[in-house]
Amino acid sequence: MTSLRTLGSSDLEVFPLSLGGNVFGWTADEDTSFAVLDAYAAAGGNFIDTADSYSAWIEGNKGGESETIIGKWVKARGNRADVVIATKVSQHPEYQGLSAANIKAAADASLRRLDTDYIDLYYTHFDKPEVPVEEIIGALDELVKAGKVRHIAASNISPERLQASLDFSDREGLARYVALQPHYNLVSRDTYEGPLQDLAAKEGLSAVPYFSLASGFLTGKYRPGVKVDSARAGSAAKYADSERGQKVLTALDEVATAHDAPVATVALAWLAAQPTITAPIASARTVDQLPALLAVADLKLTQEEVARLTEASA
């Protein structure tokens, strides 16, 4: 049985791979989403990541489709107490921003779609610097005190705003961020490494990175001259055509061969080996894509292998 990991200073115990819910209601319909969720749970997975805006970018969708599917699945399986559900606020078309009123209204809307009384981990999806951190933290604290949210977290936030938020929480004795969701992977390191990662380490925050596989590029299926039928093919192709992307793929191939492991597993294992990282996020639009992701829970790279990948991605 894979050991669960404690998320920051919270009492949340999570599986070392967070299942991304961005594909639910987008590239995975409800039945397929249920199958992926079932397979993830059967493997011991308990940490599901979504957002109120998923997947508003699809024509005909209005946002909240992913939350709705997750809510239906949890109700059908009767397993609410066994899963840690993380969702986010600020980007839903009808609930834009981080004003106190919007945060509270968006949380209530998410609770309805998820068909639950509480959200385990509630992220500010994209920081809004025009809103004082005092207003944001104050609203989040009210949700925690009301029992609607267990713990709070931040995504896409500057080190300065994150520090100001933590300082305010400490000064006023209010709910405090326990986790951070940065954009971070082998071909996007400067989006987290440096001041933000240092701050997370100093303040005891767990990092739960998104785009862990760089829109699928780090699965190894996107190579120069290879056409892949995927909604993310355009995003992944830009990495495949770069010199850095080629160096990373070569190093991934070497380490993957040494472990007889999928390239995706190795890419996630490099992330998992980095300071502050508790559980990379990765999504699967089919059950067949899941085993390579789940395998990160059991793959431990050597220091030399981590260094080889770090050098290749520099």
Secondary structure, DSSP 8 states (H G I E B T S, - for coil): ----EE-TTSS-EE-SSEEE-TTBTTTB-HHHHHHHHHHHHHTT--EEE--TTTTTTSTT--S-HHHHHHHHHHHHHT-GGG-EEEEEEBEETTEES--HHHHHHHHHHHHHHHTSS-EEEEEESS--TTS-HHHHHHHHHHHHHTTSEEEEEEES--HHHHHHHHHHHHHHT---EEEEE-B-BTTB-TTTTTHHHHHHHHHT-EE--BSTTGGGGGGT---TT----STTHHHHHHHHTSHHHHHHHHHHHHHHHHHT--HHHHHHHHHHTSTTB---EE--SSGGGHHHHHGGGT----HHHHHHHHHHT-
